[in-house]
C-alpha cells in the first residue's frame, strides 16, 4: 500500500474531477451554514424571544445529532451505496434548512437543527470516501484543490449573515441553503457514478451502535460541560460507553460497527494520531488566539476578526500546493514541515504574551499557522486512505472522521483548564496570563512531530 519508492504522478480522469466538483458542495454548504448560524445566534434568540442558554442548543443540538449519526456511515454505505446515501443525506439537509427557516418557536428550530445534524453527520465522511475512491494515490492533490473553495465558506458566512439580518428576516439565514442544496442534489443525481456493484449486506452491530453513538455524544457534550466547570458526569459516562465499545469491537473484529483492526495497520494508526493532534492544534488555536487578541491585546472583536482572516488566507495559499509538494517531497517530509511551520507561527504569540502585542507579528504568525495546518492535515489524511484496502474505505472514512471529531474538543477542553489555571496564577488581567496556554499549544505541536515523522515517505495505492 505504501512504499518509499518514488512514483510518478498520474493524471486524474476528468470524470473523477467531475465527481469531486459535485461532492465538495456538501462541505461548502454545511461549513457556511455553521458559520452563519454561529455568528447570528444572539439575533435568532432575540427574534424568537428565547434566552441565549436556549439558543445555544441550535448549535449544541446540531453537533450532538451529528456525532450520533457518524458511526453509522460505514454500515450505511455498504448497505445502500455512496450515491444513494449522499442524495438522501443532502436532500434531507436541504429540507431541514427549509424547516429551520419555517420554525416559529425556538423548540421547532432546535428540532429542525437536530434533523440537519442527523443528515450532516454523514456528509463529511461520505465526501472524503467518494474523493478517496476516485483519487487513489492522488488524494493529497485532490483534497488540496477541493478544500480551497470550502475555506471560502467561513469568509463568506459572517458578511452574508450580516447582510441577511439587515435586509431580510432571520429565516433567510437558512433559506439561503435551498438553491445550493437543490443544485447540488440535481448535479449529484446526474454526474456521480453509480456504485451498486460495491453494495454488500453485512449484519448491523446494534450493541455497538447503542454504545458508540451515545458514547460519542456524551463525550463531546461532557467535554463542553467540563470546560465550563460543570459536572463531569456526561464525560465519565461517555468514556465508559466508548471503552465498552472498544472492548466489544475487539472481540467482534470485522462484524463490529467499526473494524478496529484498521488501527493495527501502522500507517493508518500513525495518520489517525496525526489527524487527531492536528485537529486539536487547530481548534485549540481557535479558542486561545481570539481570546488573546481581545482580552490580552485589547483589540475590538471586529478588529480581531479581521486579523484572524490571515490564517484562512494561509490555508487557502497552501492547500492547492499540497498535491504537488507531496508528490515532489513525499508525505512524511510535507507533514513534518507543516508541523514546524505551524510551530513557527505560534512562537510569535508566545513572545507577544511576554513582551507585548505586535500587529505584524500577529498577522505573520496566523498566516504561518494556516500554511502549516494544511501541510500537516492533507498528507496524513491521504496516507490514511491509501493504507487500507478498497473494500474497507467506508470503514476507514468513519474511523478517521471520529478521530478528527474527538481531537478538537479534547484539546480545547484541556486548554480551557490550562487557561483557567493560568488566570488563577495571574490574577491581574493582561497578556502575561497567556504565556502558559501558548506554551501548552507548543507542547502539543512538539508531540505531533513524533507522529508526522513516522508517516510513510511516499504513498502508493
Buried (B, 14 or more C-beta within 10 A) or exposed (E): BBEEEEEEEEEBEEEBBBBBBBBBBBBBBBBBBBBBBBBBBEBBBEBBEBEEEBBBBBBBBBBBBBBBBBBBBBBBBBBBBBBBBBBBBBBBBBBBBBBBBEBEEBEBBBBBBBBBBBBBBBBBBBBBBBBBBBBBBBBBBBBBBBBBBBBBBBBBBBEBBBEBBEEEEBBBBBBBBBEBBEBBBEBBBEBBBEBEEBEEEEEBBEBBBEBBBBBBBBBBBBBBBBBEEEEBEBBBBBBBBBEBBBEBBEEBEEEBBBBBBBBEBEBBBBBBBBBBBBBBBBBBBBBBBBBBBBBBBEBEEEBBBEBBBBBBBBBBBBBBBBBBBBBEBBBBBBBBBBBBBBBBBBBBBBBBBEEEBBEEBBBBBBBBBBBBBBBBBBBBBBBBBBBBEEEBBBBBBBBBBBBBBBBBBBBBBBBBBBBEEBBEEBEEEEBBBBBBBBBBBBEBBEBBBEBBBBBBBBBBB
